[in-house]
Amino acid sequence: MPSQVQKTTVLHLASGSGPIARTILSTPLRDASPTEIPIIDLSALSNPNSTLPDRKAIASQIRAAATTNGFFYIKNHGVTQSLISSAHSASLDFFRQPPELKELANSIHSAANTHMVGWHPPKTQKVNPFEGIDKRESFSFHYDPARDPDAVLPVPPKIKEGIRVDSDGFPFSRTDATVPQLREGLIPLYQEVLRLGRKLVKCFALALGLDESGFDAKFSYPDAALAINYYPPLEHSAHAEPKDVSVGSHTDFQLFTVLLQDDNGGLEVLTRDGQWLRAPPVEGTFVVNFADYMQRITNDKWVSTVHRVRNVSGNERVSIALFFGFNRDESCGVLESCLEDGEEQKYDEISCREWVERRIKNMNIEIEGEGPKDIV
């Protein structure tokens, strides 16, 4: 008797190479298993007595996750619960304000007029041009060496040209009058996760067959931005999936993302074979996923995984994401350690700045008449 053909659908989304498509299995959404999105213990990274073999053991687990689905949880990461709770509470205080107060931190109407900084009102973001408008609002800010506890100051002129400093202290200069706790809650958390990011970069170098400090020079003044997302609950029923998305299907841009979820869930991850998985909150953990630039420099060995958010919890949801990349003026080609004998490089070297600008441009493509270019 012939085997039954698996039903599929097609998902269209943007990429750095233009519109692409993914084949999606029509199997029910389910929770990820521990092998699909593992939990990795980072205790050794905070232990001053840890040895190189201890850290290589973590790197080995990261490499396995990177080459499977590109997502993993981290526990014993060193960021205290008090910092996380303060940031979460301050974020809710900000988003629960009337729109006219949040509007003060809207970069479109500010003197700073800085791209992707400050408050982004509802119905203003569409991360996937082939899906509906994201059902969220957000607040974000750029990397600033003055906020980096480990930055060398003053910043070298060549580096300084590539840093997107928020002018006049924006956006916090516009929020301090109404929610001073936002600055007080977010900056200390940002600094600790920035330190965590540097520890992870050393592990990634080991996992890629490099010296532990192999990426340090490229990560001295990183493209490390923070975004808080606020999601109202989506309308749905027990028998029907929601028609809307909280954040549309996408991949991240640079190296990796560290995500702080609350208890409500909503993050969904697409496997290589096209199965949607829930990545539910796990107490005491952050979620880490790899992004497009990392996939490029590993010649597709490490996965920049498609993911989305659908808040079907019935509650308001807040997440805090830190997006990490090399210094914006840096460039990196395919790593020799990621090439098998005789294997050719799939990608040319490109600067981080150029890559991010290309990704942003392709999020704003004209959809009508523009079909997908390939299947990835």
C-alpha positions as CSV (number, residue, x, y, z in Angstrom):
1,M,0.0,0.0,0.0
2,P,1.6,3.4,-1.0
3,S,2.6,5.7,1.8
4,Q,0.5,8.7,2.4
5,V,1.9,12.0,1.1
6,Q,2.5,14.5,3.9
7,K,0.4,17.6,3.3
8,T,2.3,20.9,3.2
9,T,1.9,24.6,2.8
10,V,4.3,27.3,1.7
11,L,5.6,30.2,3.9
12,H,6.9,33.3,2.2
13,L,9.3,35.6,4.0
14,A,12.1,38.1,3.4
15,S,15.8,37.5,3.5
16,G,19.1,39.2,2.6
17,S,18.8,37.7,-0.9
18,G,15.2,38.8,-1.5
19,P,11.9,36.9,-1.0
20,I,12.3,33.2,-0.2
21,A,9.9,30.4,0.6
22,R,9.8,27.5,3.1
23,T,7.8,24.3,2.9
24,I,5.7,23.9,6.0
25,L,4.4,20.5,7.3
26,S,0.7,20.5,8.1
27,T,1.3,18.6,11.3
28,P,0.0,20.1,14.5
29,L,2.1,22.6,16.5
30,R,3.8,21.0,19.4
31,D,6.3,21.7,22.2
32,A,9.9,21.2,21.3
33,S,11.7,18.2,22.8
34,P,14.9,18.6,24.8
35,T,16.9,17.3,21.8
36,E,15.3,19.9,19.5
37,I,15.8,22.9,21.8
38,P,18.2,21.8,24.5
39,I,19.0,23.5,27.9
40,I,22.7,24.3,28.2
41,D,24.2,24.9,31.7
42,L,26.7,27.9,31.6
43,S,27.9,27.5,35.2
44,A,31.5,27.1,34.1
45,L,31.5,30.5,32.5
46,S,30.9,32.2,35.8
47,N,33.4,30.0,37.7
48,P,36.9,31.7,37.9
49,N,38.4,28.2,38.4
50,S,36.9,26.7,35.2
51,T,39.3,25.1,32.8
52,L,39.5,25.2,29.0
53,P,38.1,21.7,28.8
54,D,35.1,22.8,30.9
55,R,34.4,25.6,28.5
56,K,35.0,23.4,25.5
57,A,32.4,21.0,26.9
58,I,29.8,23.9,26.8
59,A,31.0,24.8,23.3
60,S,30.4,21.3,22.1
61,Q,26.8,21.4,23.3
62,I,26.4,24.8,21.6
63,R,27.8,23.4,18.3
64,A,25.2,20.6,18.4
65,A,22.4,23.0,18.9
66,A,23.7,25.4,16.3
67,T,23.8,22.6,13.6
68,T,20.3,21.2,14.6
69,N,17.7,23.9,15.0
70,G,19.8,27.0,15.9
71,F,17.9,27.5,19.2
72,F,18.8,26.6,22.8
73,Y,18.0,27.6,26.4
74,I,20.8,28.7,28.8
75,K,20.6,28.3,32.6
76,N,23.0,29.5,35.3
77,H,23.8,32.4,33.0
78,G,24.8,34.8,35.8
79,V,22.1,37.4,35.4
80,T,20.1,37.8,38.7
81,Q,16.4,37.4,38.9
82,S,16.1,40.8,40.6
83,L,17.5,42.5,37.5
84,I,15.1,40.6,35.3
85,S,12.1,41.3,37.5
86,S,12.9,45.0,37.6
87,A,13.3,45.3,33.9
88,H,10.0,43.4,33.3
89,S,8.1,45.5,35.8
90,A,9.5,48.8,34.4
91,S,8.6,47.7,30.9
92,L,5.0,47.0,31.8
93,D,4.9,50.4,33.5
94,F,6.0,52.1,30.3
95,F,3.6,50.2,27.9
96,R,0.6,50.7,30.2
97,Q,0.8,54.4,29.9
98,P,-1.6,56.4,27.7
99,P,-0.4,56.7,24.1
100,E,0.3,60.4,24.4
101,L,2.9,59.8,27.0
102,K,4.6,56.9,25.1
103,E,4.5,59.2,22.0
104,L,7.2,61.3,23.7
105,A,9.7,58.5,23.0
106,N,8.6,58.0,19.4
107,S,11.7,58.7,17.2
108,I,9.6,59.8,14.2
109,H,8.5,62.8,16.2
110,S,11.6,63.5,18.1
111,A,14.6,65.7,17.5
112,A,16.8,62.6,17.4
113,N,14.8,61.0,14.6
114,T,16.9,57.9,15.0
115,H,16.0,54.7,13.1
116,M,14.7,51.8,15.2
117,V,15.0,53.7,18.5
118,G,12.3,54.6,21.1
119,W,8.7,53.7,21.0
120,H,7.1,52.0,18.1
121,P,3.3,52.2,18.3
122,P,0.8,49.5,17.4
123,K,0.3,48.8,13.7
124,T,3.7,50.3,12.7
125,Q,5.8,47.1,12.3
126,K,5.7,44.3,9.8
127,V,8.7,42.1,10.1
128,N,7.5,39.7,7.4
129,P,6.1,41.6,4.3
130,F,4.1,38.5,3.3
131,E,2.2,38.3,6.6
132,G,-0.1,40.8,8.4
133,I,1.0,43.7,10.5
134,D,2.6,42.6,13.7
135,K,0.2,42.8,16.7
136,R,2.7,44.5,19.1
137,E,4.3,47.7,20.2
138,S,7.9,48.0,21.2
139,F,10.7,50.1,22.8
140,S,14.3,49.9,21.7
141,F,17.7,51.5,21.9
142,H,21.1,51.2,20.3
143,Y,24.5,50.2,21.7
144,D,26.3,53.2,23.2
145,P,29.9,52.8,24.6
146,A,28.9,54.9,27.6
147,R,26.4,52.1,28.6
148,D,29.1,49.4,28.1
149,P,30.9,48.6,31.4
150,D,33.7,46.9,29.5
151,A,34.2,49.5,26.6
152,V,37.6,51.2,26.3
153,L,37.0,55.0,26.4
154,P,37.5,57.2,24.6
155,V,36.3,55.3,21.5
156,P,38.9,55.2,18.6
157,P,37.8,57.5,15.8
158,K,37.5,54.7,13.2
159,I,35.2,52.8,15.5
160,K,33.2,55.8,16.6
161,E,32.1,56.5,13.0
162,G,30.3,53.1,12.9
163,I,28.4,53.5,16.2
164,R,24.8,54.7,16.2
165,V,24.8,56.7,19.4
166,D,21.4,57.9,20.4
167,S,21.6,61.7,20.4
168,D,20.8,63.8,23.5
169,G,20.2,60.6,25.6
170,F,17.2,59.7,23.5
171,P,15.0,57.7,24.1
172,F,15.4,57.8,27.9
173,S,15.6,61.6,27.9
174,R,11.9,61.4,26.9
175,T,10.8,58.7,29.4
176,D,12.5,59.8,32.6
177,A,9.8,62.3,33.4
178,T,7.0,59.7,33.4
179,V,8.7,56.3,34.0
180,P,12.2,56.9,35.3
181,Q,12.2,53.3,36.4
182,L,12.5,52.3,32.7
183,R,16.1,53.6,32.5
184,E,16.8,52.2,36.0
185,G,15.4,48.8,35.1
186,L,16.8,48.4,31.5
187,I,20.3,49.7,31.6
188,P,21.6,47.4,34.5
189,L,20.0,44.4,32.8
190,Y,21.5,45.5,29.4
191,Q,24.9,45.7,30.9
192,E,24.8,42.3,32.5
193,V,23.5,40.6,29.3
194,L,26.1,42.4,27.3
195,R,28.7,40.8,29.5
196,L,27.0,37.5,29.0
197,G,27.1,38.0,25.3
198,R,30.8,38.4,25.4
199,K,31.2,35.1,27.3
200,L,29.0,33.4,24.7
201,V,31.1,34.8,21.9
202,K,34.1,33.1,23.4
203,C,32.2,29.8,23.5
204,F,31.1,30.3,19.9
205,A,34.7,30.8,18.8
206,L,35.7,27.5,20.5
207,A,32.7,25.7,19.0
208,L,33.9,26.9,15.5
209,G,37.4,25.6,16.0
210,L,39.0,28.9,16.8
211,D,41.0,30.2,19.7
212,E,38.7,31.3,22.6
213,S,39.6,35.0,21.8
214,G,39.2,34.6,18.1
215,F,36.3,37.0,17.8
216,D,37.2,39.4,20.6
217,A,38.6,42.2,18.3
218,K,35.4,42.1,16.2
219,F,33.2,42.4,19.3
220,S,34.9,45.3,21.1
221,Y,32.1,47.8,20.4
222,P,29.4,45.4,19.3
223,D,26.2,46.1,17.4
224,A,24.2,45.2,20.5
225,A,20.7,46.6,20.5
226,L,17.9,46.0,23.0
227,A,14.2,45.7,22.2
228,I,11.2,45.3,24.5
229,N,8.1,43.9,22.8
230,Y,4.7,44.2,24.3
231,Y,2.0,41.8,22.9
232,P,-1.7,42.1,23.6
233,P,-3.4,38.7,23.4
234,L,-4.5,37.5,20.0
235,E,-8.1,36.5,19.3
236,H,-8.4,32.8,18.8
237,S,-10.5,29.8,19.9
238,A,-9.8,26.3,21.1
239,H,-10.6,25.0,17.7
240,A,-9.0,27.6,15.4
241,E,-5.5,29.1,15.1
242,P,-5.3,32.9,15.3
243,K,-5.4,34.7,12.0
244,D,-2.9,37.3,13.1
245,V,0.7,37.2,14.2
246,S,2.3,39.0,17.2
247,V,5.6,39.0,15.2
248,G,5.7,37.6,11.7
249,S,7.9,34.8,10.6
250,H,11.5,35.9,10.2
251,T,15.2,35.3,10.9
252,D,17.4,37.6,12.9
253,F,20.1,39.7,11.2
254,Q,23.5,39.5,12.8
255,L,25.2,36.9,15.0
256,F,22.8,35.8,17.7
257,T,19.9,36.9,20.0
258,V,19.4,36.5,23.8
259,L,15.7,36.5,24.7
260,L,14.1,37.0,28.0
261,Q,10.6,35.5,28.0
262,D,7.9,36.1,30.6
263,D,5.6,33.2,31.7
264,N,3.1,33.5,28.9
265,G,4.8,31.8,26.0
266,G,4.2,32.4,22.3
267,L,7.6,31.9,20.7
268,E,7.4,29.4,17.9
269,V,10.4,27.9,16.0
270,L,10.5,26.3,12.5
271,T,12.7,23.2,12.2
272,R,14.8,22.4,9.1
273,D,12.1,20.0,7.9
274,G,9.3,22.5,8.2
275,Q,7.7,21.6,11.6
276,W,6.5,24.5,13.8
277,L,7.6,24.0,17.5
278,R,6.7,25.9,20.6
279,A,9.6,27.1,22.7
280,P,7.8,27.5,26.0
281,P,9.2,29.5,28.9
282,V,11.6,27.5,31.1
283,E,12.1,29.0,34.6
284,G,15.6,30.4,35.1
285,T,16.6,30.4,31.5
286,F,17.1,32.7,28.5
287,V,16.6,31.6,24.9
288,V,19.5,32.0,22.5
289,N,19.2,31.7,18.7
290,F,21.6,32.3,15.8
291,A,21.1,34.9,13.1
292,D,21.9,35.3,9.4
293,Y,25.4,36.7,9.6
294,M,26.5,33.7,11.7
295,Q,24.9,31.4,9.1
296,R,26.9,33.1,6.4
297,I,30.3,32.9,8.1
298,T,29.7,29.2,8.9
299,N,28.8,28.4,5.3
300,D,25.3,27.3,6.4
301,K,26.7,24.9,9.0
302,W,25.0,26.9,11.8
303,V,21.3,27.6,11.4
304,S,19.6,31.0,11.4
305,T,16.2,29.6,12.2
306,V,12.8,31.1,11.1
307,H,10.7,31.9,14.2
308,R,7.6,33.9,15.0
309,V,5.5,34.9,18.0
310,R,1.8,34.3,18.5
311,N,0.5,35.4,21.9
312,V,-2.5,33.1,22.5
313,S,-2.1,33.1,26.3
314,G,-5.0,35.4,26.9
315,N,-2.7,37.7,28.8
316,E,-0.5,40.6,27.9
317,R,3.1,39.4,27.1
318,V,6.4,41.1,27.4
319,S,9.7,39.9,26.0
320,I,13.1,41.5,26.1
321,A,15.5,40.7,23.3
322,L,19.2,41.7,22.9
323,F,20.5,41.4,19.4
324,F,24.2,40.9,19.1
325,G,26.5,41.4,16.2
326,F,30.1,42.3,15.5
327,N,31.2,45.9,15.4
328,R,29.3,47.5,12.5
329,D,32.5,48.5,10.7
330,E,33.8,44.9,10.8
331,S,33.5,42.3,8.1
332,C,34.0,38.5,8.1
333,G,34.1,35.9,5.3
334,V,33.4,32.2,5.6
335,L,35.6,30.7,8.3
336,E,38.2,28.2,7.1
337,S,37.3,25.9,10.0
338,C,33.7,25.6,8.6
339,L,34.9,24.3,5.2
340,E,35.3,20.6,4.5
341,D,38.0,19.4,2.1
342,G,37.1,20.7,-1.4
343,E,34.1,22.6,-0.2
344,E,33.6,26.0,-1.7
345,Q,32.5,29.2,0.1
346,K,28.9,30.0,-0.5
347,Y,29.1,33.6,0.5
348,D,31.3,36.6,-0.2
349,E,32.7,38.7,2.6
350,I,30.4,41.6,3.5
351,S,30.6,44.2,6.2
352,C,28.1,44.0,9.1
353,R,26.8,47.4,8.3
354,E,26.1,46.5,4.6
355,W,24.5,43.2,5.6
356,V,22.1,44.8,8.1
357,E,21.1,47.6,5.6
358,R,20.4,44.9,3.0
359,R,18.2,42.9,5.4
360,I,16.3,46.0,6.4
361,K,15.8,47.0,2.7
362,N,14.4,43.5,1.9
363,M,11.9,43.8,4.7
364,N,10.3,46.7,2.8
365,I,10.0,44.9,-0.6
366,E,7.1,45.4,-2.9
367,I,5.0,42.2,-2.4
368,E,2.7,42.4,-5.4
369,G,4.1,40.5,-8.3
370,E,7.2,39.5,-6.4
371,G,7.4,35.8,-5.9
372,P,9.9,33.8,-3.9
373,K,13.3,33.2,-5.4
374,D,14.3,30.0,-3.8
375,I,13.5,27.4,-1.2
376,V,15.9,27.3,1.8
